[in-house]
Amino acid sequence: MKHLLTTRAMLLASALAIAPAVHAETPADMLVVAHTINDIITLDPAQAFEFAGNDVNRNNYDRLVDFDPMDLDAGFQPSLAESWEMSEDGTAMTFTMREGVTFHSGNPVRAEDAAWSLQRAVKLDKTPAFILTQFGFTPENVEEKITFEGNTLTLNLDESYAQSFVLNCLTAMVASVVDKETVLEHVEGEDLGNAWLANNEAGSGAYVLQAWKPNEAVQLTAYEDYWQGPATMKRVIIRDVQESSAQRLLLEQGDIDVARNLSPTDVEGLQGVEGVKIQDEPLGRILYMGLNQKDELLSNPAVIEAMKYLVDYDGITNSFLKGQFVPHQSFLPKGYLGALEELPWTYDVEKARQILEDAGIEGGTVTTKVRDLREYIDVAQSLQASMAEVGLTLEIQQMTGAQVLDAYRARDVPIFLGEWGPDYSDPNTNAATFAWNPDNSDDAAATGLLAWRNAYAVPEDMAEMTEAATREQDSDKRAQMYQDLQRKYQAEAPIIPLFQRIEPTGLQENVQNWNSGRSVTSVMYHQVTKGE
């Protein structure tokens, strides 16, 4: 990974110079992807927390445990760690490293590298560090808490946790194992190589970062000595293509193999196009309605209950959200341990009216501040119409995403309509934001918790259920605990899950084994092949 910038630029230029004519076909050993990648800020896995950056890092780095791209339903699997063992009291987990694995530099992957990588992420304390620090690691204690000896690595946790909770967190990008010796060669002051890793990589993954030009393209080349065998796609080029219509045209012409940001209109337009197929995958993002409990009207339990029946779930997903979302009324996305797929609410204006009448509520006015994205505005307008039928007035204020988020984090949005995406692959990632809020005071400023943003004082028994589920060692019992928690949440909570996002991906018909990562991880290229 000691490439000169000039060399990288030349490689990228040559990759982008491949401009096939109409109806051309990309090389058999190269995958060209059109995607929106202008959110990449850094490629340091200890800091990167954006979708496109995680896509790159998923392929450049390995972790102690990871997912099998051909069987995501199986959950975490051995990766750089071939085995692990939890202590009887659940406070320590020891990993045995896989032998014979090398970094892209040729250096061996050691337990020392894995320990240093986790220590480094905690010490840097960038945005995703909380995924690790929730186990009691701090910059001050992490060298004593995360240790190695020979070929083993031990995590000493601050209390007993479910093994599945710990392992799921270790599949996150922040837990990627970096080449200690290579990174130390590029340290600037006390940055632990953060500046260098922003534009370079030091991993052991299936692909080497060959070039990255912000807002233009990323080029990856297959690592021939990869421990799981070299990838069939020798090069992967991810082009930054913002417009859905442009992605569609490139796909139809054969200039790209994969289009990842297609609008419903363009998906429909590609149906039946020769040589092209559409693959739908559920993502982890939940579109929900938050009812701020500081609002006198919205804090009424009858209004909370009535609002669940004023959303036209099927009508919305069969019209303007068609192909983008499906009804989903629990806070864990499909694909997560303990996900609940029951749909207890239907669109029923008469039932909502009766609930309000029985509670003596004859009307009222409330405001939603909604991001100026078409899908959110359309959902707000649909809700506005159904609320009007029961005597409730919804005033819609359109804002930029930044303006809405600032207001939401200040607890100043009466009805919030937007999405929440998991931060890591364990069910606690959503349970701990929807159903946990230890301090509901304004001074707490717990902006990362949706319960706090909506001023929802989570009942003590619900909070205890959330905490208990992180400690249950039996995965089947743990899954049941989350299902019980979600049913209790559905019955009373004022933050109401509505839909789960679907990603329709356009593919050339010969592309096989494509997986966007669904709801639990990021895209993986190692298994992708092309047929005849």
N, C-alpha and C positions, 0 to 999 in steps of 0.2 A: 504493500500500500504506500510506497514511496514514489508516487507518480508526480511528475512536474505538472504545474497548472497548464503549461503550454501543451504538453502531451494530452492532457485531459480535454482541452479545448479542441485539439485536432481530432481526437476520437469522436467527440460529440458531433463535430461538424460533419465528419464522414458518415456518421450514423444518420444524421438528419438529411444528408444529401441524397439518401436513397428515396427517391420520389417516384414511385411506380406510376405508370400511365393508367388511364382509365381501364378498369377491369383487370388490373395487374394482380399479382399474388405475392405476398411477403415470402421471404426464404423459408424453407421447411424447418430450419433450426433457429429461427428468430421469431419472437413474439412482440408485436407492436400494439401498444395499448393507448387509447385516448382517454384521458381522465382530467379532472380538475385538480391540479397539484400546486396551485399558487398559495396554499396555506402552509407550505413547508417553511419553517423559520430556522430550524436547526436539525441536524441529523444525529446529534449526540443522544443516545438512548436514555441517558440520565435526565434529559431535559425535554426531548421531543414529546409532544402530547397532542399533535394534530393528526387527522386521519391519513393524509397522504404521506407524511413523514413516517408514521407507524407502518404503512404499507412497505416502504423501502426497508426500514429496519427489520421487519419480520423476516426478510430474505437475506439480509447481510449478516445477521447475528443468530446465534443459538442461545437457548436458555437452559437452565437445569432441567426443566420439564416443559413440554410443549404439546401442540395438537398434531394429530395425524390428519393431514389435509384430505385424505380419502375417507375419513370416518370421524367427523367432528363430534358426532353424537357420543363417541366413546369418552370424551372429556380429555383431561391432561394425560400425557403419556411420558415415559422416560425419554430423555434427550441427552444432554451432556452428562446428566446423572443417570446411571443405569439402574440405581435402586436407592431407596431411602428407608429410614426407620424413625418412628416417633417414640420418644421416651414414654414410660408408663404414665407419668403425670401430665403428659401432653405439653410440656414446656420446652422441649428441645427436639430438634429434628436433624438427623445426620444423613448426609448424602454421600454416596460412593460414586466417584467420577468414572466416566467411560475412558478406557485406555485407547491410545493411538489416534486421538483427534488432534488436528492442527488448525491453527489460525491461518488466515490468508497470507500472513507473513512467513509461514513455515514454522513458527514457534509452537510448541506443544500446548494444548489446553490443560491447565492444571487446576487443582482445587484452590491454589493460591490466587489464580486469576479470577475464579468465581467469587471468592471471598472479597478480594479487593474491589471487584466490580460493584458488589452490593454495598460495601462500605463507602465507596466513592459516591454512589447515588445518594446515600443518606447524608454524607458530608456536604455535597453540593446543594442539597435541599432545594432543588428546582420543583416545578409544579407537580410532577408525578411521584415525588418522593413519599407522599403520604401513603401510598400503597404499601410501602415497606415500613414506614415509621409507625403505622398503626399497631405494629407488634412490639412496640416499646423501644425501637432503635432510635438513638439520637446521635448527632455528630460527636458528642462527648463520649458515649459509651459503646459505639458501634464496633470498635476494634476488639473490645472484650466480649461483645455479644455475638459477633459473627467471626468464627475462627476456622482454621484449617490445620490439618496434620496429615502429612503424606498425601494420600489420594482421597481423603475425606474432608468434608465441609460440614460445620455444625452451626445451626441457627439456635441461639438461646433466647427464647421468647419471654415476654414479661408476665405471661400467664398461660393457662392451658387453652389451646384453640383446636378447633376441628382440623384434622389433617387436610381435608379437602379445601378448607378455607386458605390455608397457607400455600398449598400447591397451586391453587387457582391464581393466587396473587403472583406467584413466581412465573406464570406464563405471560405476564405483562411486559411491555417493552422496557420498562425501567429496570427489570431484572435481567436484561441481556448481559451476557458475559463478554467482556472486552479484553483484548490482548494487553496485559499490564505493561510488559516491556516496551511494546511499540508506543503506547500512549505516553509513558513516562519520558520518551524521547522528545515529546512535543509539548511538554508542560510550559506554561507561561505564568511565572509567579506562583500563586497558589491555586490556579484554576483547574488542576488535575486533568489537564488536557481538554478542557471544555471548548476553548476557542478552536482548537485543531479539529476536534471531532464534529464540530458544527458543519464542516464541509468535507470530511474524510470519514473513513470507517476503519475499524480494527476488530473485525469479527471472524467467526468461523462458519458462517452460514453458507447456504447453497449458492449464493451469488456475491460477487465482488462489485463494489461501487466503482464503476469505471469513469463516470462523468456525471456531473449535476450542474445544470445551468438554471438558476431560479426563474420561474415563470415560463420556462421553455421545455425542458426535457430532463429526464434521468435515464442513464444508460447503465445496465447491469450486465456483467459477463459471468458465465457459469464457473464455479470453483471446481476444477477438475479433481482435486483431492478431497472433495467433500465426503464426510464419513458415511453418509447414506447413499453414496454414489453420485456421479455428476448428473446434472440436469440435462434433459433432452434439448430444451431450448437454450442454446449456447449464448444467445443475447436476448435481453429484454429491454425494450425501449418504451418508456412511458412519456407520451407527449402531452403537454398542457393544452388542452382544447376546451375552451370555456363553453361554447355554444352547443346545445344538443343537436341542432340542425347540422352543424359542421361535423360532429361526430358521426351522425347518420350518413352524410354524404361520403365521408372517408371510408366507412364500413361498406357501403354499397359499391364503391369503386375498387375495393380490395386493398386500399392503402394501409388499413389497420386490421388487426385481428380481433380486437376487443373494444367496445364502446361502453363506458361505465356510467355516463351521466345523461341518459336518454329521458326526454320528457314523455308523458303518456301519449302525446300526439305522434312523436317520432317512433315510439314503440309500436303504435298501431300501424304507422306507415310502413314499418319493416315486416309486418306480418305477411307471409306469403312470398317475400322476396327470395328469389332463388339463391342458394348458397349462404343464406344468413339464418340464424336461429336466435331466439330470445330465451334467456334463462333467468327465472325469478328466484331470489334468495331473500329470506327474512333478515333484516338487520336488527340490531339491538335497540334502536331508537323508538321511544314511546312518545306519541303525541297525547298530551294530557290537558286537563282543565283544572287550574288551581283556583280555589275559592278562598280569598283572603279573609281570615277570621277576625280581622280588625273591623271589617264591614258589618254593621249591625244586621243587615238583611241576610248576607251570605253566611253569617254564623248561626242562623236558625237551622236546627237539624231538619226541619221540614223542607226548607229551601234546598239544603244539600241533597236530600233524597229526591226531591222533585227534579232537580237539574239533571240527574242521571237518566231521566226519561224524556228529556227535551233535546237529546242529541239524535239526529237521524242517521244512526250508524250505517245501515245498509244503503240508504239513499246517497250518503256522502261518498262511500267507497265504490259505489256503482256509477258515480258521475264524475265530479271534478277531482276526486282523489283516486280514480280508477287506475290500478296498476302501480300505485305508489304506497298505499296503506291498506291494511285489513283491520277489521274490528278486533280489539284486544283490550280487555277490561281488568287486567291485573298488572301490578307494577314490575313483575319479572317477565322479560321478553321470552318468547318461545325459543327454546334452545338452551336455557339455563336450568341448572339443578333446581327442582321444585317449581318450575314454571306452571302456572295455572291457566288452563285454556277455557275455563267456564265463562259464559257470557250471561250474567244475571240480569242485565238491563236491555230493554228494547225501546224503540221510539214509541212512546205512548203519551200523547198530549193529554188525553182524558184522565189518565192515572195521575199525571203530574198536577193537573188542575184540582183533582179530588184531594191530593195530599196537601196542597196549599189551602184549600177551603177548610179542610178539617182542622188546620192549624190557625185558622182565622186570618190568613194573609190574603189581602185583597189586591195588592199591587206593590210597585216599588221600582226604583230606577237604580241601575248599577252600570259601571264603566268597565270596558276592557281596553287595555293598551296592547296593541298587537303589532308584531313586526310586519313590515311591508313586503311580505312574500305572499304570492297569490294563494297558495294553499291555506295559509293561516287566515288570510282575509276572508276567503270563501267559507271556511269553517265558522268564523265569527258571524258572518252574515246569515248563514243557515241557522245558527243558534239564536241570533237576534229575531228571526222570523218566528221560530217556535216559542221563544219566551213571550213574544207579543201575544200569542194565542192564549196564554194563561194570565195576562195582565201585567207582565214584567217588561220593563223597558231596558234594552241594552244599548248603551252609547258606545260606539266604536271609535277609538283614536288610533290612527295609523302612525307608526314611528319607525325609525331605523332600528336595526338589530341592537346597536350599541345603546340607543336611548331606552329601548324597552328593558334591556338587561340592567342598565343602571337603576331604573325605576323599580324593577323587580327585586333587585338586591337591596333596595332601600325599603322593601315591604310596602311599596306604594302602587301596586297593581291590584285592583279589586278582583277582576277575573283575568287570569293568565291563560293564554292558549299558545302552546309551543311544545318543543321536544326536549327529552332528556335521553342522553346516551350513556351507557355504562362506562365506568372508568377501567374496570378490569373484569375478568370472566367469572367471578364468584357472585352468587346471589346477594351477598352482603352489600355489594356495590350499590344496588338500588334500595334494598331494605333499609340501609343506614341513612338514606336521604329522604325516602318517602315516609318511613315509619319509625323514625328516631329523631328526637330533638330534646337533648338534655337541659337546654336553657332557652326558654322562649322569650326572654326579655329582649328589648331593643338593644341593650348594651352588649348582648352576646355577639352580634354581628356574624352569625354562623351562616354566611352567604352560600356555602357549599351544600347546605341542607335545604331541600325543597320544603320540608315541613316548616322550617324557620322562615323561609321567604314568604310563606303563606300564613304566618303567625299561628300555626297549628300546634297547640300544646298536646303532643302525642300522649295518650293515656299511659299511665305507668305500666299497666299490664302488657300493653302492646310493645312498649320499649323493652320490657324484660324479655318478651318473646324474641325480639330482634337480637338482643345480646346473647340469649341462650343458644340461638341457632348457630352462632359463631364458635361455640364450644362443643357441639355434639360431634363425637368421633364417628358414629355410624352414618354413612352417607344416605342410606335409605330413610333412616329416622330424621336426618337433617332435612331431606327433601320434603318429608311430611310436615315438619315444623314450619317450613316456608309456605306450604300450601295452606296450613291452618292460619298462619299469620295473614296471608293475603285475603282469605275469606273474612276474617275479622276486620281487616282494613276496608274491604269493599263495603261492609255493612255500615261503616260510620265515618270514614275519613273524608275530608273536604277537598282532597287532591285526587282527581278522578281520571284514571287511565282510559283512553278512548280508542286509540289505534296503534298498530305497530307498523313501522315503515318496511316497505319491500323495495329491494333494488333489482330492477330489470336490467340485465346486461345483454348487450348485443354482441353476438359472436359469429365469426366465420364458421360455417358448418363443419369444417375439418378440425376445429379446436376442441380438444377433449380434456376432461378432468380439470376444467376451470372451476375454481372455488374462490369466491370473494371473501371468504372468512365468516360468512353468515353473521349471526348475532354475537359470537363469542371471541372472534379474533380478526386478523387482517388477512389480506390476500397473500397466497403462497404460490410461487411459480414453479417450484421444484418438480411437481407432479404433472405439469401441463405437457401435453403432446399434441401433435397434429397428425390426423389421419390422411388417407389418400383423397 
